[in-house]
Amino acid sequence: MRTTIDAAGRIVVPKAVRDAMGLTAGREIDLVFAGGRIEIELAPAEVTVDAADGLPRLTAATPVPPLTDELVRDTIEATRR
């Protein structure tokens, strides 16, 4: 897909790409310049681990989207391809 860079240096990520990656306003991403390409990756969530009751529990430092049945199903299907 082709897009443009505005005068402030911002790049518009097409809606189809945003939807496929689960990008929403305020979502942190990592940009990597490698081999002459710019790669966009979802920034890993910062978490704390609490294992006080014997089972580890991860708590995100910032809000993360909920884990839905549909997301799990889509992820499983994507790894099978």
PDB file of N, CA, C and O in Angstrom:
ATOM      1  N   MET A   1       0.838  -1.182   0.000  1.00  0.00           N
ATOM      2  CA  MET A   1       0.000   0.000   0.000  1.00  0.00           C
ATOM      3  C   MET A   1       0.873   1.232   0.000  1.00  0.00           C
ATOM      4  O   MET A   1       1.927   1.264   0.636  1.00  0.00           O
ATOM      5  N   ARG A   2       0.442   2.213  -0.697  1.00  0.00           N
ATOM      6  CA  ARG A   2       1.184   3.453  -0.779  1.00  0.00           C
ATOM      7  C   ARG A   2       0.537   4.492   0.133  1.00  0.00           C
ATOM      8  O   ARG A   2      -0.688   4.573   0.223  1.00  0.00           O
ATOM      9  N   THR A   3       1.357   5.275   0.798  1.00  0.00           N
ATOM     10  CA  THR A   3       0.880   6.351   1.653  1.00  0.00           C
ATOM     11  C   THR A   3       1.840   7.519   1.511  1.00  0.00           C
ATOM     12  O   THR A   3       2.801   7.437   0.746  1.00  0.00           O
ATOM     13  N   THR A   4       1.602   8.596   2.229  1.00  0.00           N
ATOM     14  CA  THR A   4       2.454   9.786   2.117  1.00  0.00           C
ATOM     15  C   THR A   4       2.942  10.214   3.494  1.00  0.00           C
ATOM     16  O   THR A   4       2.420   9.792   4.526  1.00  0.00           O
ATOM     17  N   ILE A   5       3.954  11.060   3.474  1.00  0.00           N
ATOM     18  CA  ILE A   5       4.483  11.680   4.686  1.00  0.00           C
ATOM     19  C   ILE A   5       4.100  13.150   4.630  1.00  0.00           C
ATOM     20  O   ILE A   5       4.342  13.819   3.625  1.00  0.00           O
ATOM     21  N   ASP A   6       3.500  13.661   5.708  1.00  0.00           N
ATOM     22  CA  ASP A   6       3.107  15.075   5.688  1.00  0.00           C
ATOM     23  C   ASP A   6       4.292  15.964   6.063  1.00  0.00           C
ATOM     24  O   ASP A   6       5.386  15.471   6.335  1.00  0.00           O
ATOM     25  N   ALA A   7       4.066  17.264   6.074  1.00  0.00           N
ATOM     26  CA  ALA A   7       5.131  18.235   6.324  1.00  0.00           C
ATOM     27  C   ALA A   7       5.748  18.083   7.711  1.00  0.00           C
ATOM     28  O   ALA A   7       6.899  18.467   7.922  1.00  0.00           O
ATOM     29  N   ALA A   8       4.989  17.525   8.660  1.00  0.00           N
ATOM     30  CA  ALA A   8       5.503  17.334  10.019  1.00  0.00           C
ATOM     31  C   ALA A   8       6.234  16.001  10.163  1.00  0.00           C
ATOM     32  O   ALA A   8       6.718  15.675  11.248  1.00  0.00           O
ATOM     33  N   GLY A   9       6.318  15.225   9.074  1.00  0.00           N
ATOM     34  CA  GLY A   9       7.024  13.948   9.111  1.00  0.00           C
ATOM     35  C   GLY A   9       6.160  12.776   9.543  1.00  0.00           C
ATOM     36  O   GLY A   9       6.676  11.687   9.795  1.00  0.00           O
ATOM     37  N   ARG A  10       4.849  12.984   9.632  1.00  0.00           N
ATOM     38  CA  ARG A  10       3.946  11.908  10.050  1.00  0.00           C
ATOM     39  C   ARG A  10       3.563  11.043   8.860  1.00  0.00           C
ATOM     40  O   ARG A  10       3.398  11.525   7.739  1.00  0.00           O
ATOM     41  N   ILE A  11       3.426   9.760   9.136  1.00  0.00           N
ATOM     42  CA  ILE A  11       3.021   8.793   8.122  1.00  0.00           C
ATOM     43  C   ILE A  11       1.621   8.306   8.461  1.00  0.00           C
ATOM     44  O   ILE A  11       1.340   7.952   9.606  1.00  0.00           O
ATOM     45  N   VAL A  12       0.751   8.288   7.472  1.00  0.00           N
ATOM     46  CA  VAL A  12      -0.582   7.739   7.674  1.00  0.00           C
ATOM     47  C   VAL A  12      -0.514   6.240   7.421  1.00  0.00           C
ATOM     48  O   VAL A  12      -0.144   5.804   6.331  1.00  0.00           O
ATOM     49  N   VAL A  13      -0.871   5.456   8.430  1.00  0.00           N
ATOM     50  CA  VAL A  13      -0.928   4.001   8.276  1.00  0.00           C
ATOM     51  C   VAL A  13      -2.335   3.677   7.775  1.00  0.00           C
ATOM     52  O   VAL A  13      -3.316   3.981   8.453  1.00  0.00           O
ATOM     53  N   PRO A  14      -2.442   3.067   6.600  1.00  0.00           N
ATOM     54  CA  PRO A  14      -3.774   2.782   6.051  1.00  0.00           C
ATOM     55  C   PRO A  14      -4.634   1.958   7.011  1.00  0.00           C
ATOM     56  O   PRO A  14      -4.121   1.136   7.771  1.00  0.00           O
ATOM     57  N   LYS A  15      -5.954   2.190   6.967  1.00  0.00           N
ATOM     58  CA  LYS A  15      -6.888   1.542   7.879  1.00  0.00           C
ATOM     59  C   LYS A  15      -6.775   0.024   7.837  1.00  0.00           C
ATOM     60  O   LYS A  15      -6.839  -0.621   8.883  1.00  0.00           O
ATOM     61  N   ALA A  16      -6.610  -0.557   6.662  1.00  0.00           N
ATOM     62  CA  ALA A  16      -6.509  -2.017   6.559  1.00  0.00           C
ATOM     63  C   ALA A  16      -5.313  -2.545   7.352  1.00  0.00           C
ATOM     64  O   ALA A  16      -5.400  -3.603   7.976  1.00  0.00           O
ATOM     65  N   VAL A  17      -4.202  -1.814   7.330  1.00  0.00           N
ATOM     66  CA  VAL A  17      -3.009  -2.218   8.079  1.00  0.00           C
ATOM     67  C   VAL A  17      -3.239  -2.028   9.573  1.00  0.00           C
ATOM     68  O   VAL A  17      -2.883  -2.894  10.373  1.00  0.00           O
ATOM     69  N   ARG A  18      -3.838  -0.886   9.954  1.00  0.00           N
ATOM     70  CA  ARG A  18      -4.137  -0.647  11.377  1.00  0.00           C
ATOM     71  C   ARG A  18      -5.042  -1.740  11.932  1.00  0.00           C
ATOM     72  O   ARG A  18      -4.815  -2.253  13.027  1.00  0.00           O
ATOM     73  N   ASP A  19      -6.068  -2.088  11.165  1.00  0.00           N
ATOM     74  CA  ASP A  19      -6.995  -3.128  11.614  1.00  0.00           C
ATOM     75  C   ASP A  19      -6.292  -4.469  11.742  1.00  0.00           C
ATOM     76  O   ASP A  19      -6.500  -5.184  12.723  1.00  0.00           O
ATOM     77  N   ALA A  20      -5.465  -4.821  10.770  1.00  0.00           N
ATOM     78  CA  ALA A  20      -4.768  -6.113  10.786  1.00  0.00           C
ATOM     79  C   ALA A  20      -3.809  -6.223  11.968  1.00  0.00           C
ATOM     80  O   ALA A  20      -3.619  -7.308  12.519  1.00  0.00           O
ATOM     81  N   MET A  21      -3.204  -5.095  12.359  1.00  0.00           N
ATOM     82  CA  MET A  21      -2.242  -5.104  13.468  1.00  0.00           C
ATOM     83  C   MET A  21      -2.887  -4.799  14.819  1.00  0.00           C
ATOM     84  O   MET A  21      -2.242  -4.925  15.860  1.00  0.00           O
ATOM     85  N   GLY A  22      -4.147  -4.403  14.803  1.00  0.00           N
ATOM     86  CA  GLY A  22      -4.802  -4.035  16.053  1.00  0.00           C
ATOM     87  C   GLY A  22      -4.344  -2.696  16.581  1.00  0.00           C
ATOM     88  O   GLY A  22      -4.355  -2.469  17.790  1.00  0.00           O
ATOM     89  N   LEU A  23      -3.942  -1.804  15.692  1.00  0.00           N
ATOM     90  CA  LEU A  23      -3.464  -0.484  16.100  1.00  0.00           C
ATOM     91  C   LEU A  23      -4.640   0.444  16.371  1.00  0.00           C
ATOM     92  O   LEU A  23      -5.566   0.539  15.565  1.00  0.00           O
ATOM     93  N   THR A  24      -4.597   1.117  17.496  1.00  0.00           N
ATOM     94  CA  THR A  24      -5.604   2.111  17.849  1.00  0.00           C
ATOM     95  C   THR A  24      -4.883   3.362  18.320  1.00  0.00           C
ATOM     96  O   THR A  24      -3.683   3.337  18.592  1.00  0.00           O
ATOM     97  N   ALA A  25      -5.624   4.451  18.413  1.00  0.00           N
ATOM     98  CA  ALA A  25      -5.033   5.712  18.852  1.00  0.00           C
ATOM     99  C   ALA A  25      -4.402   5.536  20.228  1.00  0.00           C
ATOM    100  O   ALA A  25      -5.029   4.994  21.139  1.00  0.00           O
ATOM    101  N   GLY A  26      -3.172   5.990  20.376  1.00  0.00           N
ATOM    102  CA  GLY A  26      -2.468   5.917  21.641  1.00  0.00           C
ATOM    103  C   GLY A  26      -1.684   4.624  21.844  1.00  0.00           C
ATOM    104  O   GLY A  26      -0.923   4.512  22.805  1.00  0.00           O
ATOM    105  N   ARG A  27      -1.855   3.651  20.959  1.00  0.00           N
ATOM    106  CA  ARG A  27      -1.121   2.373  21.079  1.00  0.00           C
ATOM    107  C   ARG A  27       0.347   2.609  20.787  1.00  0.00           C
ATOM    108  O   ARG A  27       0.686   3.231  19.781  1.00  0.00           O
ATOM    109  N   GLU A  28       1.216   2.126  21.647  1.00  0.00           N
ATOM    110  CA  GLU A  28       2.650   2.302  21.439  1.00  0.00           C
ATOM    111  C   GLU A  28       3.157   1.284  20.430  1.00  0.00           C
ATOM    112  O   GLU A  28       2.755   0.120  20.435  1.00  0.00           O
ATOM    113  N   ILE A  29       4.049   1.750  19.567  1.00  0.00           N
ATOM    114  CA  ILE A  29       4.671   0.886  18.567  1.00  0.00           C
ATOM    115  C   ILE A  29       6.169   1.124  18.574  1.00  0.00           C
ATOM    116  O   ILE A  29       6.644   2.150  19.061  1.00  0.00           O
ATOM    117  N   ASP A  30       6.905   0.172  18.032  1.00  0.00           N
ATOM    118  CA  ASP A  30       8.341   0.324  17.835  1.00  0.00           C
ATOM    119  C   ASP A  30       8.584   0.427  16.339  1.00  0.00           C
ATOM    120  O   ASP A  30       8.038  -0.350  15.556  1.00  0.00           O
ATOM    121  N   LEU A  31       9.410   1.395  15.946  1.00  0.00           N
ATOM    122  CA  LEU A  31       9.834   1.526  14.552  1.00  0.00           C
ATOM    123  C   LEU A  31      11.282   1.087  14.467  1.00  0.00           C
ATOM    124  O   LEU A  31      12.125   1.500  15.263  1.00  0.00           O
ATOM    125  N   VAL A  32      11.553   0.246  13.489  1.00  0.00           N
ATOM    126  CA  VAL A  32      12.901  -0.264  13.288  1.00  0.00           C
ATOM    127  C   VAL A  32      13.301   0.005  11.848  1.00  0.00           C
ATOM    128  O   VAL A  32      12.550  -0.309  10.924  1.00  0.00           O
ATOM    129  N   PHE A  33      14.477   0.584  11.651  1.00  0.00           N
ATOM    130  CA  PHE A  33      15.010   0.780  10.305  1.00  0.00           C
ATOM    131  C   PHE A  33      16.039  -0.311  10.079  1.00  0.00           C
ATOM    132  O   PHE A  33      17.090  -0.327  10.721  1.00  0.00           O
ATOM    133  N   ALA A  34      15.737  -1.224   9.166  1.00  0.00           N
ATOM    134  CA  ALA A  34      16.622  -2.364   8.922  1.00  0.00           C
ATOM    135  C   ALA A  34      16.633  -2.693   7.439  1.00  0.00           C
ATOM    136  O   ALA A  34      15.577  -2.849   6.825  1.00  0.00           O
ATOM    137  N   GLY A  35      17.806  -2.797   6.872  1.00  0.00           N
ATOM    138  CA  GLY A  35      17.930  -3.190   5.475  1.00  0.00           C
ATOM    139  C   GLY A  35      17.208  -2.267   4.506  1.00  0.00           C
ATOM    140  O   GLY A  35      16.667  -2.716   3.496  1.00  0.00           O
ATOM    141  N   GLY A  36      17.200  -0.974   4.818  1.00  0.00           N
ATOM    142  CA  GLY A  36      16.545  -0.009   3.938  1.00  0.00           C
ATOM    143  C   GLY A  36      15.032   0.020   4.073  1.00  0.00           C
ATOM    144  O   GLY A  36      14.353   0.631   3.247  1.00  0.00           O
ATOM    145  N   ARG A  37      14.492  -0.628   5.095  1.00  0.00           N
ATOM    146  CA  ARG A  37      13.044  -0.697   5.301  1.00  0.00           C
ATOM    147  C   ARG A  37      12.689  -0.173   6.686  1.00  0.00           C
ATOM    148  O   ARG A  37      13.478  -0.279   7.625  1.00  0.00           O
ATOM    149  N   ILE A  38      11.512   0.385   6.797  1.00  0.00           N
ATOM    150  CA  ILE A  38      10.976   0.760   8.106  1.00  0.00           C
ATOM    151  C   ILE A  38       9.975  -0.315   8.494  1.00  0.00           C
ATOM    152  O   ILE A  38       9.024  -0.586   7.760  1.00  0.00           O
ATOM    153  N   GLU A  39      10.196  -0.926   9.652  1.00  0.00           N
ATOM    154  CA  GLU A  39       9.301  -1.971  10.139  1.00  0.00           C
ATOM    155  C   GLU A  39       8.548  -1.450  11.356  1.00  0.00           C
ATOM    156  O   GLU A  39       9.127  -0.795  12.223  1.00  0.00           O
ATOM    157  N   ILE A  40       7.263  -1.742  11.411  1.00  0.00           N
ATOM    158  CA  ILE A  40       6.423  -1.348  12.535  1.00  0.00           C
ATOM    159  C   ILE A  40       6.116  -2.603  13.339  1.00  0.00           C
ATOM    160  O   ILE A  40       5.636  -3.600  12.799  1.00  0.00           O
ATOM    161  N   GLU A  41       6.397  -2.541  14.634  1.00  0.00           N
ATOM    162  CA  GLU A  41       6.106  -3.659  15.524  1.00  0.00           C
ATOM    163  C   GLU A  41       5.309  -3.138  16.711  1.00  0.00           C
ATOM    164  O   GLU A  41       5.506  -2.003  17.144  1.00  0.00           O
ATOM    165  N   LEU A  42       4.420  -3.953  17.233  1.00  0.00           N
ATOM    166  CA  LEU A  42       3.715  -3.572  18.444  1.00  0.00           C
ATOM    167  C   LEU A  42       4.709  -3.560  19.589  1.00  0.00           C
ATOM    168  O   LEU A  42       5.472  -4.510  19.765  1.00  0.00           O
ATOM    169  N   ALA A  43       4.703  -2.494  20.363  1.00  0.00           N
ATOM    170  CA  ALA A  43       5.609  -2.406  21.510  1.00  0.00           C
ATOM    171  C   ALA A  43       5.144  -3.397  22.569  1.00  0.00           C
ATOM    172  O   ALA A  43       3.951  -3.481  22.862  1.00  0.00           O
ATOM    173  N   PRO A  44       6.077  -4.145  23.143  1.00  0.00           N
ATOM    174  CA  PRO A  44       5.671  -5.082  24.192  1.00  0.00           C
ATOM    175  C   PRO A  44       5.139  -4.318  25.402  1.00  0.00           C
ATOM    176  O   PRO A  44       5.630  -3.239  25.736  1.00  0.00           O
ATOM    177  N   ALA A  45       4.142  -4.888  26.043  1.00  0.00           N
ATOM    178  CA  ALA A  45       3.562  -4.262  27.233  1.00  0.00           C
ATOM    179  C   ALA A  45       4.518  -4.421  28.408  1.00  0.00           C
ATOM    180  O   ALA A  45       5.108  -5.486  28.594  1.00  0.00           O
ATOM    181  N   GLU A  46       4.668  -3.375  29.193  1.00  0.00           N
ATOM    182  CA  GLU A  46       5.453  -3.463  30.417  1.00  0.00           C
ATOM    183  C   GLU A  46       4.552  -4.047  31.493  1.00  0.00           C
ATOM    184  O   GLU A  46       3.442  -3.564  31.715  1.00  0.00           O
ATOM    185  N   VAL A  47       5.033  -5.087  32.156  1.00  0.00           N
ATOM    186  CA  VAL A  47       4.219  -5.767  33.157  1.00  0.00           C
ATOM    187  C   VAL A  47       4.996  -5.972  34.444  1.00  0.00           C
ATOM    188  O   VAL A  47       6.226  -5.936  34.464  1.00  0.00           O
ATOM    189  N   THR A  48       4.257  -6.184  35.504  1.00  0.00           N
ATOM    190  CA  THR A  48       4.847  -6.613  36.765  1.00  0.00           C
ATOM    191  C   THR A  48       4.318  -8.019  37.034  1.00  0.00           C
ATOM    192  O   THR A  48       3.210  -8.364  36.622  1.00  0.00           O
ATOM    193  N   VAL A  49       5.109  -8.814  37.719  1.00  0.00           N
ATOM    194  CA  VAL A  49       4.724 -10.183  38.031  1.00  0.00           C
ATOM    195  C   VAL A  49       4.484 -10.296  39.526  1.00  0.00           C
ATOM    196  O   VAL A  49       5.335  -9.922  40.333  1.00  0.00           O
ATOM    197  N   ASP A  50       3.319 -10.812  39.888  1.00  0.00           N
ATOM    198  CA  ASP A  50       2.972 -11.041  41.290  1.00  0.00           C
ATOM    199  C   ASP A  50       2.712 -12.533  41.458  1.00  0.00           C
ATOM    200  O   ASP A  50       1.827 -13.084  40.804  1.00  0.00           O
ATOM    201  N   ALA A  51       3.465 -13.183  42.317  1.00  0.00           N
ATOM    202  CA  ALA A  51       3.287 -14.612  42.554  1.00  0.00           C
ATOM    203  C   ALA A  51       3.025 -14.872  44.038  1.00  0.00           C
ATOM    204  O   ALA A  51       3.411 -15.915  44.565  1.00  0.00           O
ATOM    205  N   ALA A  52       2.374 -13.927  44.708  1.00  0.00           N
ATOM    206  CA  ALA A  52       2.154 -14.028  46.153  1.00  0.00           C
ATOM    207  C   ALA A  52       1.331 -15.247  46.525  1.00  0.00           C
ATOM    208  O   ALA A  52       1.575 -15.855  47.568  1.00  0.00           O
ATOM    209  N   ASP A  53       0.361 -15.620  45.698  1.00  0.00           N
ATOM    210  CA  ASP A  53      -0.493 -16.764  46.040  1.00  0.00           C
ATOM    211  C   ASP A  53      -0.018 -18.064  45.387  1.00  0.00           C
ATOM    212  O   ASP A  53      -0.752 -19.052  45.357  1.00  0.00           O
ATOM    213  N   GLY A  54       1.211 -18.058  44.867  1.00  0.00           N
ATOM    214  CA  GLY A  54       1.769 -19.264  44.271  1.00  0.00           C
ATOM    215  C   GLY A  54       1.662 -19.330  42.762  1.00  0.00           C
ATOM    216  O   GLY A  54       2.479 -19.989  42.118  1.00  0.00           O
ATOM    217  N   LEU A  55       0.680 -18.668  42.182  1.00  0.00           N
ATOM    218  CA  LEU A  55       0.527 -18.632  40.734  1.00  0.00           C
ATOM    219  C   LEU A  55       0.914 -17.258  40.223  1.00  0.00           C
ATOM    220  O   LEU A  55       0.471 -16.251  40.775  1.00  0.00           O
ATOM    221  N   PRO A  56       1.733 -17.194  39.177  1.00  0.00           N
ATOM    222  CA  PRO A  56       2.131 -15.874  38.679  1.00  0.00           C
ATOM    223  C   PRO A  56       0.954 -15.144  38.043  1.00  0.00           C
ATOM    224  O   PRO A  56       0.137 -15.735  37.338  1.00  0.00           O
ATOM    225  N   ARG A  57       0.894 -13.847  38.311  1.00  0.00           N
ATOM    226  CA  ARG A  57      -0.136 -12.996  37.727  1.00  0.00           C
ATOM    227  C   ARG A  57       0.560 -11.779  37.136  1.00  0.00           C
ATOM    228  O   ARG A  57       1.306 -11.087  37.829  1.00  0.00           O
ATOM    229  N   LEU A  58       0.317 -11.518  35.854  1.00  0.00           N
ATOM    230  CA  LEU A  58       0.908 -10.370  35.179  1.00  0.00           C
ATOM    231  C   LEU A  58      -0.060  -9.211  35.226  1.00  0.00           C
ATOM    232  O   LEU A  58      -1.252  -9.374  34.966  1.00  0.00           O
ATOM    233  N   THR A  59       0.453  -8.038  35.560  1.00  0.00           N
ATOM    234  CA  THR A  59      -0.358  -6.829  35.556  1.00  0.00           C
ATOM    235  C   THR A  59       0.327  -5.812  34.661  1.00  0.00           C
ATOM    236  O   THR A  59       1.490  -5.470  34.876  1.00  0.00           O
ATOM    237  N   ALA A  60      -0.393  -5.331  33.658  1.00  0.00           N
ATOM    238  CA  ALA A  60       0.162  -4.369  32.710  1.00  0.00           C
ATOM    239  C   ALA A  60       0.303  -3.005  33.362  1.00  0.00           C
ATOM    240  O   ALA A  60      -0.560  -2.585  34.133  1.00  0.00           O
ATOM    241  N   ALA A  61       1.402  -2.310  33.049  1.00  0.00           N
ATOM    242  CA  ALA A  61       1.644  -0.970  33.594  1.00  0.00           C
ATOM    243  C   ALA A  61       0.696   0.047  32.970  1.00  0.00           C
ATOM    244  O   ALA A  61       0.330   1.033  33.609  1.00  0.00           O
ATOM    245  N   THR A  62       0.300  -0.194  31.721  1.00  0.00           N
ATOM    246  CA  THR A  62      -0.653   0.679  31.031  1.00  0.00           C
ATOM    247  C   THR A  62      -1.791  -0.201  30.510  1.00  0.00           C
ATOM    248  O   THR A  62      -1.608  -1.406  30.336  1.00  0.00           O
ATOM    249  N   PRO A  63      -2.961   0.386  30.262  1.00  0.00           N
ATOM    250  CA  PRO A  63      -4.086  -0.424  29.787  1.00  0.00           C
ATOM    251  C   PRO A  63      -3.758  -1.131  28.467  1.00  0.00           C
ATOM    252  O   PRO A  63      -3.135  -0.554  27.576  1.00  0.00           O
ATOM    253  N   VAL A  64      -4.183  -2.373  28.365  1.00  0.00           N
ATOM    254  CA  VAL A  64      -4.010  -3.154  27.141  1.00  0.00           C
ATOM    255  C   VAL A  64      -5.392  -3.604  26.676  1.00  0.00           C
ATOM    256  O   VAL A  64      -6.314  -3.720  27.483  1.00  0.00           O
ATOM    257  N   PRO A  65      -5.536  -3.857  25.366  1.00  0.00           N
ATOM    258  CA  PRO A  65      -6.840  -4.312  24.890  1.00  0.00           C
ATOM    259  C   PRO A  65      -7.214  -5.656  25.524  1.00  0.00           C
ATOM    260  O   PRO A  65      -6.337  -6.463  25.831  1.00  0.00           O
ATOM    261  N   PRO A  66      -8.502  -5.894  25.718  1.00  0.00           N
ATOM    262  CA  PRO A  66      -8.903  -7.165  26.326  1.00  0.00           C
ATOM    263  C   PRO A  66      -8.606  -8.343  25.397  1.00  0.00           C
ATOM    264  O   PRO A  66      -8.643  -8.211  24.174  1.00  0.00           O
ATOM    265  N   LEU A  67      -8.317  -9.475  25.990  1.00  0.00           N
ATOM    266  CA  LEU A  67      -8.077 -10.697  25.237  1.00  0.00           C
ATOM    267  C   LEU A  67      -9.432 -11.348  24.990  1.00  0.00           C
ATOM    268  O   LEU A  67     -10.078 -11.824  25.924  1.00  0.00           O
ATOM    269  N   THR A  68      -9.858 -11.369  23.739  1.00  0.00           N
ATOM    270  CA  THR A  68     -11.173 -11.896  23.397  1.00  0.00           C
ATOM    271  C   THR A  68     -11.049 -13.279  22.770  1.00  0.00           C
ATOM    272  O   THR A  68      -9.977 -13.670  22.308  1.00  0.00           O
ATOM    273  N   ASP A  69     -12.151 -14.010  22.759  1.00  0.00           N
ATOM    274  CA  ASP A  69     -12.185 -15.313  22.094  1.00  0.00           C
ATOM    275  C   ASP A  69     -11.811 -15.170  20.622  1.00  0.00           C
ATOM    276  O   ASP A  69     -11.080 -15.996  20.075  1.00  0.00           O
ATOM    277  N   GLU A  70     -12.314 -14.128  19.995  1.00  0.00           N
ATOM    278  CA  GLU A  70     -12.035 -13.906  18.573  1.00  0.00           C
ATOM    279  C   GLU A  70     -10.542 -13.685  18.333  1.00  0.00           C
ATOM    280  O   GLU A  70      -9.981 -14.225  17.379  1.00  0.00           O
ATOM    281  N   LEU A  71      -9.902 -12.903  19.185  1.00  0.00           N
ATOM    282  CA  LEU A  71      -8.465 -12.651  19.045  1.00  0.00           C
ATOM    283  C   LEU A  71      -7.659 -13.941  19.212  1.00  0.00           C
ATOM    284  O   LEU A  71      -6.718 -14.191  18.458  1.00  0.00           O
ATOM    285  N   VAL A  72      -8.024 -14.745  20.186  1.00  0.00           N
ATOM    286  CA  VAL A  72      -7.333 -16.021  20.399  1.00  0.00           C
ATOM    287  C   VAL A  72      -7.527 -16.918  19.184  1.00  0.00           C
ATOM    288  O   VAL A  72      -6.570 -17.516  18.692  1.00  0.00           O
ATOM    289  N   ARG A  73      -8.755 -17.014  18.700  1.00  0.00           N
ATOM    290  CA  ARG A  73      -9.056 -17.844  17.531  1.00  0.00           C
ATOM    291  C   ARG A  73      -8.278 -17.379  16.305  1.00  0.00           C
ATOM    292  O   ARG A  73      -7.698 -18.196  15.589  1.00  0.00           O
ATOM    293  N   ASP A  74      -8.263 -16.063  16.060  1.00  0.00           N
ATOM    294  CA  ASP A  74      -7.528 -15.511  14.912  1.00  0.00           C
ATOM    295  C   ASP A  74      -6.031 -15.790  15.025  1.00  0.00           C
ATOM    296  O   ASP A  74      -5.380 -16.103  14.028  1.00  0.00           O
ATOM    297  N   THR A  75      -5.487 -15.678  16.229  1.00  0.00           N
ATOM    298  CA  THR A  75      -4.065 -15.933  16.441  1.00  0.00           C
ATOM    299  C   THR A  75      -3.725 -17.398  16.180  1.00  0.00           C
ATOM    300  O   THR A  75      -2.712 -17.706  15.551  1.00  0.00           O
ATOM    301  N   ILE A  76      -4.570 -18.288  16.662  1.00  0.00           N
ATOM    302  CA  ILE A  76      -4.342 -19.722  16.424  1.00  0.00           C
ATOM    303  C   ILE A  76      -4.389 -20.015  14.928  1.00  0.00           C
ATOM    304  O   ILE A  76      -3.536 -20.735  14.408  1.00  0.00           O
ATOM    305  N   GLU A  77      -5.372 -19.466  14.243  1.00  0.00           N
ATOM    306  CA  GLU A  77      -5.492 -19.693  12.793  1.00  0.00           C
ATOM    307  C   GLU A  77      -4.298 -19.131  12.037  1.00  0.00           C
ATOM    308  O   GLU A  77      -3.832 -19.737  11.072  1.00  0.00           O
ATOM    309  N   ALA A  78      -3.799 -17.975  12.470  1.00  0.00           N
ATOM    310  CA  ALA A  78      -2.654 -17.347  11.795  1.00  0.00           C
ATOM    311  C   ALA A  78      -1.395 -18.192  11.943  1.00  0.00           C
ATOM    312  O   ALA A  78      -0.564 -18.234  11.035  1.00  0.00           O
ATOM    313  N   THR A  79      -1.249 -18.869  13.092  1.00  0.00           N
ATOM    314  CA  THR A  79      -0.053 -19.684  13.290  1.00  0.00           C
ATOM    315  C   THR A  79      -0.146 -21.013  12.553  1.00  0.00           C
ATOM    316  O   THR A  79       0.875 -21.661  12.324  1.00  0.00           O
ATOM    317  N   ARG A  80      -1.327 -21.421  12.186  1.00  0.00           N
ATOM    318  CA  ARG A  80      -1.516 -22.677  11.448  1.00  0.00           C
ATOM    319  C   ARG A  80      -1.238 -22.531   9.960  1.00  0.00           C
ATOM    320  O   ARG A  80      -1.023 -23.530   9.275  1.00  0.00           O
ATOM    321  N   ARG A  81      -1.237 -21.309   9.450  1.00  0.00           N
ATOM    322  CA  ARG A  81      -1.066 -21.080   8.015  1.00  0.00           C
ATOM    323  C   ARG A  81       0.350 -21.245   7.591  1.00  0.00           C
ATOM    324  O   ARG A  81       0.664 -21.087   6.412  1.00  0.00           O
TER     325      ARG A  81
END
